[in-house]
Amino acid sequence: MNIEEHNTPIVDNAINETLKELLNLNIAESIATERLGFLLNYFMDRGSMQLLKYLRIDTNDILPNQSNYNDTELFKEIVKDNGSEDILSNEMVRALRNKKAYRRTYYRKVYQGLKDTEIHKGWIDLLTEIYEDDKALNEIFVRLVEEQRNITIASAKALQEITGIYRLGYDQSHEKVKARRQMEHVFTSAMRYRYEKALEEMLDGGEKYSDLLKTAPAKFNLPDSHKEDAIQEAIYNSFELGDTPTIRPNIEDVAKAIGAPLEVVLRSSQRHNI
């Protein structure tokens, strides 16, 4: 499934609703929230909300911008670090996507949108509403199937049998194989999201790297080969290492705080470079 080829109004609307909700936060509550407000205002000023997705969002559909962040020291530091508008935009996209408030609000908005749609559509139609490579969306799809059937799905085979998705199109010779692979991808991606989220919540709760190592991927229907990569992703998410260089925490401080090898945190910090 090629992201650019699919129109996904539910996901588009969820992004819009996420941005509306975040823009209405009280930025005086904390430094973290103030930072989030800065990132949102950057996109509003640039009219660059379309960078958060693959279809354009008109900033006028959200809220008019009243910010003046160009004169802030933070903006000047980012410009100095990045040097060009293109790189700056990429840094800011990654930073906003990595904020916990954005990720969690986005998940909640998409879940509700897809849940409301599921009532009126079959599973194969619902599947077309999501982006194939978005782990959160794949997890929501599996979650909705589990909630409707009141069961826990432990394999891609079970997911396929319950949803009845054995074909994705009309090609009699290849569509069964494609459907099987698609369901395997959806299931594995969904389990990775759950695994990473559980690890992230452990870190947020003060647990250490050694505790993450004790959490087996098998608990989330995944092989052990997923452990190292999932732990790095959880560290990246928990400490928001995708933020801009002037804001993200020092990797040595992170390593010390969670008792992790420095090279593990370094690899975590280098993930998802746009």
KOLVEX-385195 format. One record per residue (C-alpha): residue number from 0; x, y, z. Coordinates in pm, 1 decimal. Layout:
<rs>
+-----+----------+----------+----------+
| pos |       px |       py |       pz |
+-----+----------+----------+----------+
| NUM |        X |        Y |        Z |
...
+-----+----------+----------+----------+
</rs>
This chain:
<rs>
+-----+----------+----------+----------+
| pos |       px |       py |       pz |
+-----+----------+----------+----------+
|   0 |      0.0 |      0.0 |      0.0 |
|   1 |    154.2 |    329.2 |   -110.1 |
|   2 |     69.4 |    609.5 |    129.7 |
|   3 |     61.7 |    876.3 |   -137.4 |
|   4 |   -197.9 |    684.4 |   -338.0 |
|   5 |   -463.1 |    669.5 |    -67.6 |
|   6 |   -708.3 |    928.2 |     55.5 |
|   7 |   -767.7 |    882.1 |    427.9 |
|   8 |  -1016.3 |   1142.5 |    549.8 |
|   9 |  -1046.5 |    993.4 |    897.6 |
|  10 |   -673.2 |   1023.7 |    958.8 |
|  11 |   -670.6 |   1371.9 |    804.9 |
|  12 |   -949.6 |   1478.4 |   1038.5 |
|  13 |   -771.7 |   1325.0 |   1337.4 |
|  14 |   -460.5 |   1531.7 |   1264.8 |
|  15 |   -673.1 |   1845.6 |   1236.3 |
|  16 |   -852.5 |   1768.9 |   1562.6 |
|  17 |   -523.3 |   1688.3 |   1735.1 |
|  18 |   -374.4 |   2021.2 |   1634.4 |
|  19 |   -687.6 |   2209.3 |   1742.9 |
|  20 |   -679.4 |   2047.8 |   2085.4 |
|  21 |   -307.8 |   2106.5 |   2135.9 |
|  22 |   -328.3 |   2467.1 |   2022.9 |
|  23 |   -585.3 |   2528.2 |   2295.4 |
|  24 |   -356.9 |   2404.5 |   2574.3 |
|  25 |   -247.1 |   2655.8 |   2834.4 |
|  26 |    116.9 |   2711.7 |   2740.7 |
|  27 |    191.1 |   2850.3 |   3083.9 |
|  28 |    136.7 |   2511.7 |   3246.5 |
|  29 |    491.4 |   2385.0 |   3195.3 |
|  30 |    805.6 |   2422.8 |   2991.5 |
|  31 |    712.1 |   2110.0 |   2796.4 |
|  32 |    374.5 |   2253.2 |   2702.3 |
|  33 |    529.7 |   2586.4 |   2612.2 |
|  34 |    769.9 |   2400.2 |   2385.7 |
|  35 |    475.8 |   2225.0 |   2221.2 |
|  36 |    311.9 |   2561.2 |   2161.1 |
|  37 |    627.6 |   2687.4 |   1994.9 |
|  38 |    633.8 |   2391.3 |   1755.5 |
|  39 |    267.3 |   2432.6 |   1666.8 |
|  40 |    312.9 |   2802.4 |   1600.9 |
|  41 |    604.3 |   2727.0 |   1372.3 |
|  42 |    378.7 |   2523.0 |   1145.8 |
|  43 |     98.1 |   2774.3 |   1164.0 |
|  44 |    330.2 |   3057.3 |   1059.6 |
|  45 |    479.3 |   2858.8 |    776.0 |
|  46 |    147.8 |   2719.0 |    655.2 |
|  47 |    329.0 |   2387.7 |    669.4 |
|  48 |     80.1 |   2161.9 |    840.5 |
|  49 |     89.6 |   1949.4 |    525.3 |
|  50 |    434.5 |   1830.5 |    633.2 |
|  51 |    269.2 |   1631.1 |    911.6 |
|  52 |     86.7 |   1414.7 |    659.1 |
|  53 |     72.5 |   1330.7 |    291.8 |
|  54 |   -224.5 |   1550.7 |    206.4 |
|  55 |   -231.3 |   1924.5 |    259.9 |
|  56 |   -398.5 |   2076.6 |    563.3 |
|  57 |   -508.5 |   2437.2 |    523.7 |
|  58 |   -406.2 |   2627.7 |    834.7 |
|  59 |   -717.9 |   2842.2 |    799.2 |
|  60 |   -920.4 |   2531.5 |    876.0 |
|  61 |   -760.3 |   2508.4 |   1218.8 |
|  62 |   -691.3 |   2840.7 |   1386.4 |
|  63 |   -549.7 |   3176.2 |   1271.4 |
|  64 |   -189.3 |   3225.6 |   1379.7 |
|  65 |    -92.4 |   3505.9 |   1613.9 |
|  66 |    258.5 |   3396.7 |   1710.9 |
|  67 |    582.9 |   3586.0 |   1683.4 |
|  68 |    836.4 |   3312.4 |   1743.3 |
|  69 |   1091.7 |   3441.7 |   1486.7 |
|  70 |   1239.4 |   3673.1 |   1746.2 |
|  71 |   1283.4 |   3408.1 |   2013.6 |
|  72 |   1622.0 |   3276.9 |   2116.8 |
|  73 |   1499.8 |   2922.2 |   2059.7 |
|  74 |   1421.6 |   2994.8 |   1694.1 |
|  75 |   1758.5 |   3160.7 |   1641.6 |
|  76 |   1938.9 |   2861.7 |   1789.3 |
|  77 |   1752.1 |   2617.5 |   1566.4 |
|  78 |   1831.2 |   2822.2 |   1255.7 |
|  79 |   2197.6 |   2832.3 |   1353.3 |
|  80 |   2202.3 |   2455.3 |   1407.4 |
|  81 |   2028.4 |   2369.1 |   1080.7 |
|  82 |   2127.0 |   2638.9 |    837.0 |
|  83 |   1851.8 |   2601.3 |    577.6 |
|  84 |   1474.6 |   2622.3 |    564.7 |
|  85 |   1433.3 |   2269.0 |    427.4 |
|  86 |   1640.1 |   2111.5 |    703.3 |
|  87 |   1472.6 |   2331.6 |    960.7 |
|  88 |   1129.1 |   2216.3 |    847.2 |
|  89 |   1237.9 |   1853.5 |    871.4 |
|  90 |   1371.6 |   1903.1 |   1222.2 |
|  91 |   1048.4 |   2067.0 |   1329.8 |
|  92 |    832.0 |   1794.1 |   1173.8 |
|  93 |   1022.7 |   1529.6 |   1363.6 |
|  94 |   1011.9 |   1731.3 |   1684.9 |
|  95 |    634.6 |   1779.8 |   1677.6 |
|  96 |    562.3 |   1420.0 |   1582.0 |
|  97 |    782.8 |   1303.4 |   1869.5 |
|  98 |    607.3 |   1505.1 |   2139.4 |
|  99 |    414.7 |   1278.4 |   2372.0 |
| 100 |    117.0 |   1511.7 |   2378.1 |
| 101 |     94.8 |   1499.6 |   1998.6 |
| 102 |    134.9 |   1122.8 |   1970.2 |
| 103 |   -115.8 |   1041.7 |   2241.8 |
| 104 |   -376.2 |   1292.1 |   2131.1 |
| 105 |   -340.2 |   1174.9 |   1770.7 |
| 106 |   -391.7 |    811.9 |   1876.6 |
| 107 |   -704.6 |    901.1 |   2071.9 |
| 108 |   -851.6 |   1102.9 |   1785.5 |
| 109 |   -783.3 |    835.3 |   1523.1 |
| 110 |   -915.9 |    558.7 |   1745.6 |
| 111 |  -1245.5 |    739.1 |   1794.1 |
| 112 |  -1271.7 |    822.9 |   1424.1 |
| 113 |  -1206.4 |    467.7 |   1310.3 |
| 114 |  -1430.5 |    324.3 |   1580.0 |
| 115 |  -1718.8 |    539.7 |   1460.6 |
| 116 |  -1650.7 |    434.8 |   1100.8 |
| 117 |  -1625.6 |     64.5 |   1185.0 |
| 118 |  -1995.4 |     61.9 |   1268.3 |
| 119 |  -2079.5 |    139.6 |    906.6 |
| 120 |  -1804.8 |    -46.1 |    719.0 |
| 121 |  -1666.9 |   -395.1 |    684.7 |
| 122 |  -1314.9 |   -478.6 |    798.0 |
| 123 |  -1160.6 |   -460.0 |    453.2 |
| 124 |  -1308.5 |   -113.0 |    399.3 |
| 125 |  -1184.2 |     -4.2 |    739.6 |
| 126 |   -837.5 |   -131.5 |    654.3 |
| 127 |   -826.4 |    106.5 |    358.2 |
| 128 |   -867.8 |    397.3 |    601.4 |
| 129 |   -524.3 |    347.3 |    756.8 |
| 130 |   -168.3 |    400.9 |    646.7 |
| 131 |      9.1 |     68.3 |    618.5 |
| 132 |    335.1 |    179.3 |    781.4 |
| 133 |    183.4 |    361.1 |   1078.8 |
| 134 |    210.2 |    128.9 |   1377.6 |
| 135 |    -46.1 |    321.3 |   1579.6 |
| 136 |   -308.8 |    287.0 |   1307.5 |
| 137 |   -242.6 |    -82.9 |   1264.6 |
| 138 |   -274.7 |   -130.6 |   1640.5 |
| 139 |   -606.1 |     54.6 |   1639.8 |
| 140 |   -732.4 |   -174.7 |   1364.0 |
| 141 |   -646.2 |   -485.1 |   1569.6 |
| 142 |   -789.1 |   -324.0 |   1882.1 |
| 143 |  -1120.6 |   -255.9 |   1710.5 |
| 144 |  -1143.6 |   -616.3 |   1591.5 |
| 145 |  -1070.4 |   -740.2 |   1943.5 |
| 146 |  -1324.0 |   -507.1 |   2099.8 |
| 147 |  -1603.2 |   -596.5 |   1859.9 |
| 148 |  -1547.5 |   -969.8 |   1899.6 |
| 149 |  -1453.1 |   -949.7 |   2270.0 |
| 150 |  -1139.0 |  -1159.1 |   2218.1 |
| 151 |   -761.7 |  -1126.8 |   2226.1 |
| 152 |   -592.3 |  -1183.3 |   1892.0 |
| 153 |   -260.2 |  -1364.3 |   1920.1 |
| 154 |   -162.4 |  -1421.7 |   1557.7 |
| 155 |   -192.6 |  -1284.8 |   1206.6 |
| 156 |   -376.1 |  -1602.3 |   1108.9 |
| 157 |   -641.7 |  -1539.5 |   1372.7 |
| 158 |   -672.3 |  -1176.8 |   1262.6 |
| 159 |   -730.8 |  -1285.9 |    904.0 |
| 160 |   -982.3 |  -1551.8 |    998.6 |
| 161 |  -1183.7 |  -1316.4 |   1219.8 |
| 162 |  -1189.5 |  -1029.3 |    971.3 |
| 163 |  -1239.9 |  -1253.6 |    669.0 |
| 164 |   -985.3 |  -1053.1 |    468.4 |
| 165 |   -860.5 |  -1310.2 |    219.6 |
| 166 |   -848.2 |  -1087.3 |    -85.4 |
| 167 |   -757.0 |   -722.9 |   -137.6 |
| 168 |   -870.7 |   -694.0 |   -497.2 |
| 169 |   -983.5 |   -887.0 |   -799.4 |
| 170 |   -666.2 |  -1061.8 |   -912.3 |
| 171 |   -758.2 |  -1424.8 |   -853.2 |
| 172 |   -397.8 |  -1546.4 |   -877.6 |
| 173 |   -213.8 |  -1314.4 |   -639.8 |
| 174 |   -457.8 |  -1133.3 |   -414.0 |
| 175 |   -482.3 |  -1413.9 |   -159.5 |
| 176 |   -106.0 |  -1402.5 |   -107.4 |
| 177 |   -109.0 |  -1023.3 |    -85.0 |
| 178 |   -391.0 |  -1032.4 |    166.5 |
| 179 |   -205.2 |  -1282.7 |    383.8 |
| 180 |    109.0 |  -1069.7 |    377.5 |
| 181 |    -91.7 |   -758.7 |    451.3 |
| 182 |   -250.3 |   -915.1 |    757.4 |
| 183 |     87.7 |  -1038.5 |    877.9 |
| 184 |    222.2 |   -685.8 |    843.9 |
| 185 |    -74.8 |   -529.3 |   1022.2 |
| 186 |    -56.5 |   -775.4 |   1310.7 |
| 187 |    320.9 |   -750.0 |   1359.6 |
| 188 |    309.7 |   -372.3 |   1335.9 |
| 189 |     27.3 |   -357.3 |   1589.5 |
| 190 |    213.5 |   -579.5 |   1834.2 |
| 191 |    526.0 |   -367.0 |   1796.5 |
| 192 |    324.4 |    -59.9 |   1886.8 |
| 193 |    193.5 |   -229.7 |   2201.2 |
| 194 |    538.4 |   -356.1 |   2296.6 |
| 195 |    704.2 |    -18.3 |   2246.3 |
| 196 |    424.3 |    162.7 |   2429.8 |
| 197 |    457.6 |    -70.7 |   2727.7 |
| 198 |    834.4 |    -13.5 |   2739.4 |
| 199 |    788.0 |    362.0 |   2708.0 |
| 200 |    539.4 |    363.6 |   2995.1 |
| 201 |    790.2 |    170.2 |   3206.5 |
| 202 |   1052.9 |    438.0 |   3145.9 |
| 203 |    801.9 |    714.2 |   3213.0 |
| 204 |    728.3 |    543.1 |   3543.2 |
| 205 |   1093.0 |    546.0 |   3647.5 |
| 206 |   1196.1 |    192.5 |   3556.5 |
| 207 |   1542.9 |    125.1 |   3419.2 |
| 208 |   1704.3 |    -27.0 |   3112.9 |
| 209 |   1750.1 |   -355.0 |   3301.1 |
| 210 |   1374.1 |   -369.5 |   3352.6 |
| 211 |   1315.8 |   -326.5 |   2980.2 |
| 212 |   1546.5 |   -617.8 |   2908.4 |
| 213 |   1332.2 |   -838.8 |   3130.6 |
| 214 |   1016.6 |   -760.9 |   2931.6 |
| 215 |    997.3 |  -1035.9 |   2671.9 |
| 216 |    862.5 |   -963.8 |   2320.8 |
| 217 |    678.2 |  -1297.1 |   2345.3 |
| 218 |    434.5 |  -1125.8 |   2580.6 |
| 219 |    328.3 |   -927.1 |   2274.3 |
| 220 |    333.0 |  -1219.9 |   2031.1 |
| 221 |    670.1 |  -1114.9 |   1887.8 |
| 222 |   1000.0 |  -1304.7 |   1850.9 |
| 223 |   1306.7 |  -1206.9 |   2056.9 |
| 224 |   1459.1 |  -1043.4 |   1749.7 |
| 225 |   1234.4 |   -742.0 |   1814.7 |
| 226 |   1368.1 |   -668.0 |   2162.9 |
| 227 |   1673.0 |   -449.4 |   2090.9 |
| 228 |   1502.5 |   -233.4 |   1830.9 |
| 229 |   1186.0 |   -190.6 |   2037.7 |
| 230 |   1385.5 |    -82.9 |   2342.8 |
| 231 |   1568.6 |    178.8 |   2137.6 |
| 232 |   1236.3 |    307.7 |   2005.8 |
| 233 |   1095.2 |    325.9 |   2358.2 |
| 234 |   1394.9 |    528.9 |   2477.8 |
| 235 |   1359.7 |    757.6 |   2175.3 |
| 236 |    991.2 |    813.8 |   2252.5 |
| 237 |   1011.9 |    840.3 |   2630.1 |
| 238 |   1286.0 |   1104.3 |   2627.0 |
| 239 |   1162.3 |   1272.1 |   2306.9 |
| 240 |   1500.7 |   1229.6 |   2142.3 |
| 241 |   1344.0 |   1333.2 |   1812.7 |
| 242 |   1327.8 |   1693.4 |   1928.7 |
| 243 |   1553.9 |   1957.0 |   1775.3 |
| 244 |   1922.5 |   1945.6 |   1880.2 |
| 245 |   1902.6 |   2245.8 |   2110.7 |
| 246 |   1611.2 |   2095.6 |   2305.2 |
| 247 |   1659.5 |   1719.6 |   2316.1 |
| 248 |   1818.6 |   1586.6 |   2636.4 |
| 249 |   2186.1 |   1499.0 |   2655.0 |
| 250 |   2235.3 |   1131.6 |   2569.7 |
| 251 |   2487.3 |   1085.5 |   2849.7 |
| 252 |   2231.9 |   1213.8 |   3099.9 |
| 253 |   1967.9 |    978.6 |   2960.1 |
| 254 |   2202.7 |    680.3 |   2972.9 |
| 255 |   2292.4 |    758.0 |   3333.2 |
| 256 |   1930.4 |    809.6 |   3435.7 |
| 257 |   1813.4 |    470.6 |   3309.4 |
| 258 |   2135.9 |    273.4 |   3355.8 |
| 259 |   2174.0 |    199.8 |   2983.2 |
| 260 |   2495.0 |    167.7 |   2780.3 |
| 261 |   2577.6 |    497.6 |   2613.9 |
| 262 |   2586.0 |    337.7 |   2268.6 |
| 263 |   2226.0 |    215.6 |   2311.5 |
| 264 |   2099.8 |    566.9 |   2382.3 |
| 265 |   2314.7 |    705.0 |   2099.6 |
| 266 |   2155.3 |    464.7 |   1852.9 |
| 267 |   1814.9 |    558.8 |   1991.5 |
| 268 |   1882.5 |    927.2 |   1933.6 |
| 269 |   1972.6 |    865.5 |   1570.9 |
| 270 |   1646.9 |    695.4 |   1477.7 |
| 271 |   1404.5 |    848.5 |   1231.6 |
| 272 |   1636.3 |   1119.3 |   1107.8 |
| 273 |   1440.0 |   1289.6 |    833.1 |
+-----+----------+----------+----------+
</rs>
